[in-house]
């Protein structure tokens, strides 16, 4: 299912041309990204803008992002969270509900859910029937994924592999495949995991130094690096 068809990036209207995020050249050189699959991956090195654009997409889609209440900064960047104001979205039939998952904010959500369940224990039934904080981090993530993604919606995931073992990553991969076949959800995922990128019928956008472009799975640097390492780890290990 494709709900979100395209994002347009209006770099001509950026309030500044330097600093994060408006100084990122990749945003200056990308006018739009099309979504032609129920599952889209954003991949690339750290700092290339994957998570930045993913978050802006979620905010522009009207999806709430949980934040830590304690958020003191030595120096506040006034432009840090404003990229969403300079993108527009094209929908198939209009916006749909959904959620944003970020590994850094999941624990905050899980603690809030625990407090809500004190007054309404039925809340836990929406997330596998068990307290999320009573499980290991990886187990709680899978409980959340398997429960939440049964629902129709648009789902943004920022590096979901962070706390998952290889076998759990394969469980998540198979969940994505199954949900995609059911046709009620669209996923846009920023990831470094070749396990997840192997998802059939997905599209992969690579965030390079200066532009964003589509790439086949086995052409991705992540795939090639993992494969080369597994074939000959001695070449990568310092003596």
C-alpha positions as CSV (number, residue, x, y, z in Angstrom):
1,X,0.0,0.0,0.0
2,X,1.3,3.5,-0.9
3,X,-0.3,6.4,1.0
4,X,2.6,8.9,0.7
5,X,3.6,9.2,-3.0
6,X,6.2,11.9,-3.0
7,X,8.1,14.5,-0.9
8,X,9.2,17.8,-2.5
9,X,12.1,19.6,-1.0
10,X,12.0,23.4,-1.4
11,X,15.6,24.3,-0.9
12,X,15.2,27.7,-2.6
13,X,13.1,28.7,0.5
14,X,15.5,27.6,3.1
15,X,15.9,30.3,5.8
16,X,19.7,29.8,5.8
17,X,22.2,28.1,3.7
18,X,24.7,27.0,6.4
19,X,24.4,25.0,9.5
20,X,22.2,22.0,10.3
21,X,20.0,21.0,8.7
22,X,19.6,23.6,5.9
23,X,23.3,23.6,5.1
24,X,23.3,19.9,4.0
25,X,24.2,19.8,0.3
26,X,22.2,16.7,-0.2
27,X,19.0,18.7,0.4
28,X,20.1,21.4,-1.9
29,X,20.6,18.9,-4.7
30,X,17.4,16.9,-4.3
31,X,14.1,18.3,-5.5
32,X,11.9,15.3,-4.7
33,X,11.8,11.7,-3.7
34,X,9.1,9.3,-5.1
35,X,7.7,6.4,-3.0
36,X,6.7,3.6,-5.4
37,X,6.7,0.7,-2.9
38,X,5.1,-0.1,0.4
39,X,8.5,-0.3,1.9
40,X,11.2,2.3,1.3
41,X,14.7,2.3,2.9
42,X,16.9,5.4,3.5
43,X,20.5,4.2,3.7
44,X,23.9,5.9,3.9
45,X,26.7,6.9,6.2
46,X,26.2,8.7,9.5
47,X,25.4,12.3,9.1
48,X,24.1,12.1,5.5
49,X,20.6,13.3,6.4
50,X,18.6,10.0,6.5
51,X,17.1,10.5,10.0
52,X,16.8,14.3,9.5
53,X,14.5,13.8,6.4
54,X,12.7,10.9,8.0
55,X,11.7,13.0,11.0
56,X,10.7,15.9,8.9
57,X,8.4,13.6,6.9
58,X,6.8,12.3,10.0
59,X,6.1,15.8,11.4
60,X,4.8,17.0,8.1
61,X,2.5,13.9,8.0
62,X,1.0,15.0,11.3
63,X,2.4,12.1,13.3
64,X,3.4,12.7,16.9
65,X,7.0,12.1,17.8
66,X,7.7,11.3,21.5
67,X,10.4,13.5,23.0
68,X,12.3,13.3,26.3
69,X,11.0,16.0,28.7
70,X,14.5,16.7,29.8
71,X,16.1,18.4,26.8
72,X,18.7,20.9,28.0
73,X,21.3,22.1,25.4
74,X,24.5,24.0,25.8
75,X,23.6,25.9,22.6
76,X,20.2,25.7,21.0
77,X,20.0,25.5,17.2
78,X,16.9,27.5,16.2
79,X,16.6,25.7,12.9
80,X,17.1,22.1,14.0
81,X,13.5,20.9,13.8
82,X,12.2,23.2,11.0
83,X,13.0,21.2,7.9
84,X,9.3,20.1,7.8
85,X,8.3,23.6,7.0
86,X,10.2,23.5,3.8
87,X,8.9,20.3,2.3
88,X,5.5,19.4,0.8
89,X,3.9,16.0,0.5
90,X,1.8,14.3,-2.2
91,X,-0.7,11.8,-1.0
92,X,-2.6,9.0,-2.8
93,X,-5.9,9.9,-1.1
94,X,-4.9,12.2,1.7
95,X,-3.0,11.7,5.0
96,X,-3.5,8.6,7.2
97,X,-2.7,7.8,10.8
98,X,0.6,6.2,11.7
99,X,3.6,6.3,14.1
100,X,7.2,7.3,14.3
101,X,9.7,4.9,15.9
102,X,13.1,6.1,17.1
103,X,15.4,3.9,19.1
104,X,16.5,6.9,21.3
105,X,12.9,7.8,22.3
106,X,11.3,4.4,22.6
107,X,12.3,3.9,26.2
108,X,10.5,7.2,27.0
109,X,7.4,6.0,25.3
110,X,7.5,2.6,27.1
111,X,7.7,4.4,30.5
112,X,4.8,6.6,29.6
113,X,2.8,3.5,28.6
114,X,3.6,1.9,31.9
115,X,2.1,4.9,33.8
116,X,-1.0,4.9,31.6
117,X,-1.5,1.2,32.3
118,X,-1.6,1.8,36.0
119,X,-5.0,3.4,35.4
120,X,-6.0,1.4,32.3
121,X,-4.3,-2.0,32.2
122,X,-6.1,-2.7,28.9
123,X,-3.6,-0.3,27.3
124,X,-1.0,-3.1,27.3
125,X,-3.2,-5.2,25.1
126,X,-2.3,-2.9,22.2
127,X,1.3,-3.8,22.6
128,X,1.3,-7.6,23.1
129,X,-0.3,-7.7,26.5
130,X,2.9,-7.4,28.5
131,X,4.7,-4.5,30.1
132,X,7.3,-3.2,27.7
133,X,9.7,-2.2,30.4
134,X,9.5,-5.7,32.0
135,X,11.0,-7.2,28.8
136,X,14.5,-6.9,27.4
137,X,15.0,-3.9,25.1
138,X,15.0,-6.1,22.1
139,X,11.9,-8.1,23.2
140,X,10.0,-4.9,23.9
141,X,10.8,-3.6,20.5
142,X,9.4,-6.7,18.8
143,X,6.3,-6.6,21.0
144,X,5.7,-3.1,19.8
145,X,6.4,-3.8,16.1
146,X,4.2,-6.9,16.0
147,X,1.3,-5.2,17.7
148,X,1.4,-1.7,16.2
149,X,1.9,-2.7,12.6
150,X,-1.3,-4.7,12.4
151,X,-3.1,-1.4,12.1
152,X,-3.6,0.5,8.9
153,X,-1.2,3.4,8.6
154,X,2.0,5.1,7.6
155,X,5.0,4.1,9.7
156,X,8.4,5.8,10.0
157,X,11.3,3.8,11.6
158,X,14.6,5.3,12.5
159,X,17.3,2.6,12.8
160,X,15.1,-0.1,14.3
161,X,18.0,-2.5,14.3
162,X,19.8,-0.8,17.1
163,X,18.8,-3.2,19.9
164,X,18.0,-6.3,17.9
165,X,20.0,-9.5,17.6
166,X,20.5,-11.0,14.1
167,X,17.6,-13.5,14.6
168,X,15.3,-10.7,15.8
169,X,16.2,-8.7,12.8
170,X,15.1,-11.6,10.6
171,X,11.9,-11.7,12.6
172,X,11.4,-8.0,11.9
173,X,12.2,-8.5,8.2
174,X,9.6,-11.3,7.9
175,X,7.1,-9.1,9.7
176,X,7.7,-6.3,7.1
177,X,7.3,-8.8,4.3
178,X,4.1,-10.2,5.7
179,X,2.6,-6.7,6.4
180,X,3.5,-5.5,3.0
181,X,1.7,-8.4,1.4
182,X,-1.4,-7.6,3.5
183,X,-1.5,-4.2,1.9
184,X,-2.6,-2.0,4.8
185,X,0.6,-0.2,5.8
186,X,3.4,1.8,4.2
187,X,6.9,1.9,5.8
188,X,9.7,4.4,5.4
189,X,12.8,3.2,7.3
190,X,16.2,4.7,7.9
191,X,18.7,1.8,8.5
192,X,22.2,0.5,8.3
193,X,21.1,-3.1,8.4
194,X,21.6,-5.3,5.3
195,X,19.2,-7.8,6.9
196,X,16.3,-5.3,6.5
197,X,17.5,-4.0,3.1
198,X,17.0,-7.5,1.7
199,X,13.2,-7.0,1.9
200,X,11.7,-8.1,-1.4
201,X,9.8,-5.5,-3.5
202,X,11.2,-2.6,-1.5
203,X,13.0,0.4,-2.8
204,X,16.3,1.7,-1.5
205,X,17.4,5.3,-1.5
206,X,21.1,5.9,-0.9
207,X,22.0,9.2,0.7
208,X,25.4,10.1,-0.8
209,X,27.6,13.1,-0.2
210,X,25.7,15.4,-2.5
211,X,22.6,13.6,-3.7
212,X,20.0,10.9,-3.1
213,X,19.6,8.1,-5.6
214,X,18.0,4.6,-5.9
215,X,20.2,1.5,-5.8
216,X,19.7,-2.2,-6.0
217,X,20.3,-4.2,-2.8
218,X,23.4,-6.1,-3.9
219,X,25.0,-2.8,-5.2
220,X,24.7,-1.1,-1.8
221,X,27.9,-0.5,0.0
222,X,26.4,-2.0,3.2
223,X,25.8,-5.3,1.5
224,X,29.2,-5.4,-0.2
225,X,31.0,-4.5,3.1
226,X,29.2,-7.2,5.1
227,X,29.7,-9.8,2.4
228,X,33.4,-9.0,2.0
229,X,33.9,-9.1,5.8
230,X,32.2,-12.5,6.2
231,X,34.2,-13.9,3.2
232,X,37.5,-12.7,4.5
233,X,37.5,-11.1,8.0
234,X,41.3,-11.1,8.2
235,X,41.5,-8.3,5.6
236,X,39.6,-6.0,7.9
237,X,41.1,-6.8,11.3
238,X,44.1,-4.8,12.4
239,X,47.1,-7.0,13.3
